[in-house]
Amino acid sequence: MAMNWFLMIFIGIIVLIFIFSKILGIKQNIFTFIIVALVLFSFLSLVLAFNGKDISMNSFGDLKDAGAVYFSWLSNAFSNVKIITTEAIKMDWQTNNTEKTS
């Protein structure tokens, strides 16, 4: 049920961004693209963070718990990216220089 609300809010935000960009005459499409990308990232990360968890948002305490789950998930995701990047940098990226002898 909560995912339906997230989806409706997400679609509404995207529509509002495009309406405001047309009304205000924003010519820079990159600005609109960046805003839409940030909203899309936020929506998808919320869906992934709350996937499989019984999250209700009926009171302030529930919203606080949902925020704690989301920011914990986000922190772990960035930590995992940092670990993967560090390990990739440590790898030997030299090409195989062995020559074929006939």
N, C-alpha and C positions, 0 to 999 in steps of 0.2 A: 504494500500500500504506500509506503514512504517513497519507493522508487517512482511511482506514478507522479507524486508531487514534485520530486526532483526533476523529472522529465518535463513536466508542465512549466516549471520555473525556468528551466534551461531554455526551452523553446521560446518562452516569453522574453527572456533576456536577449536572445539572438534577434528576435523580431524588433525589440526596442532599439537595439544597437543600429540595425539597418535603417529604421525609421528616423532616428536622431541624426544619423550620418547624412541622410537625404535632406532633412529639414535644415540642418545647419550648413549644408553645402560643403561638407568635408570632401575635398578632392583627393586626399591621400588615401588610396585604397590599402596601403600598408598599415595604417593606423587601425582601420576597421578589421583587417586580417589579424593583427596582433590581439585586439580586444576579443575577437571571436575565438582565437586560439586559446587565450587565457581562460575564457568561460568554458570552452570545451574540455581543457585540461582539468579544470575544477570539477566539472560534472563527472567526467570519467573517473577521476581519482576518488570522488565521493562514492560512486557506485562500487568501485573496487574495494574501498576501505570498509564499506558497510555490507559487503557481500557475505552472506552466511551468518550475519549477526542479527539478533532480534533487537532492532533499534526503534524505539517509539519516541515521538517528539511531542508529547502532550503537556510537558511542564518545563520549567526552566532547568530543573535538575536533569531531566532527560536530554535537553539540548547541551548542557554542560558535559554529560557523559558522552554524547555523540561527538562533541568537539574534541574531547580527550582521545577518543578512539581514532578520529580522523588525523589529528596532529601526531599521534603516536605512529600511525601507519605512514604518514608523510615523512616523518623523521627517519623511520626505518628504510623507506624507499630511497631517500637521499644518501643514507649511510651505505646501502647496498651499491648504489651507483659509484660512490667514492671508492669502495673496495674493488669493484670491477675495474675502474679506471686505473687504480694503483697497480693492480696485478697486470693489466695490459701494458702499462709503461715499463714494468720490470722485465717483460718478455724480450727475448732476442728476436728482433724483426729483420735480421739479415737474411738475404735470399740464399738459397742453396747454391754454392759456388763450385760444386763438384763438376768436373768435366767428364764427358763421356769419352772413354778410350776405346778405340776400335782396333 
